[in-house]
Amino acid sequence: MAKERIKETISYIKEKAQTGSLNNIKLRDVESFNALLNMNVKNNNGAALSLNWSWHNTRPSKDMRHAIRAHLLTSICAGDIEMTATAAEATRVKNKTANWLHNEITSLSYVIKYSFYSHK
């Protein structure tokens, strides 16, 4: 399940890059980023992307959960948050808009575009 979160999150980032929702991030950038993720254990095989929100609680739509996971993944890779802080960060951004999350992801585009992640 955790590995699927990474795959789904990368698919979400690819989709948004292709549609232009992530301003300066291109598909080739996301593919390079994905290759780096596959070589690096910093993401804990996707477990850090678990939101742990119950079906019974009010939770964002599936698309928003993907946006939140994309934000978490890029934030972890940028060194802005630790894997142990993802639950708190997810709660903090839970009620933000998709555009806000996309802007946050775009602001960390250097992580995706220039492969700095591989050097951390």
PyMOL commands that set and color helices and strands:
alter all, ss='L'
color gray80, all
select helices_A, chain A and resi 2-19+27-39+44-49+62-78+83-93+98-107+109-113+116-119
alter helices_A, ss='H'
color red, helices_A
deselect
rebuild
show_as cartoon
